[in-house]
Amino acid sequence: MSSRHRCGHMRGDKGRRKRVRIARQQGNRCFYCRTPFKDAAAEGTFDHYLPYVLWPRNVVFNLVVACKPCNVAKGETLPLGLLLALRPWLDRDALKVAA
């Protein structure tokens, strides 16, 4: 996520506190690979579960804390769990667009 998309609540001391709070709710681990954080404020990065390009909002229930490699690897794709949940409503043409 580029800095122009970052909202003020995601930077600085306020952002660090929010990362720690969300990481604590996740068991102080990366949301995707489950690697434990020693210091979530320093190691963790915010990630939008539903990508920012699809839903450009910084709402807490769409934010997860992930390690940098997982955050970069996910990029702007939909998580597998969400794709599986949406599968009954997707047809072949919709899946071609998503790929």
SULBELGI-V856040 format. One line per field, one symbol per residue. ss: DSSP state (H for helix, E for strand, L for the rest). phi: phi as a letter, one per 20 degrees, with the letter a starting at -180 (. if undefined). burial: I if it has 24 or more other ideal C-beta (glycine too) atoms within 12 Angstrom, else O. A space follows every 50 residues. Layout:
BEGIN
ss=???
phi=???
burial=???
END
This chain:
BEGIN
ss=LLHHHLLHHHLHHHHHHHHHHHHHHLLLELLLLLLELLLHHHHEEEEELL LLLLLLLLLHHHEEEEEHHHHHHHLLLLLHHHHHHHHHHLLHHHHHHHL
phi=.fffefegfddmfffffffffffffenlcffeemffefcffeeecfcege ggfebfcdegfdecdcfggfffffldeefggffffeggeedgfffffff
burial=IOOOOOOOOIOOOOIOOIIOOIIOOIOIIIIIOOOOIOOIIOIIIIIIII IIOOOOOIOOOOIIIIIOOIIOOIOOOIIOOOOOOOOOOOOOOOOOOOO
END
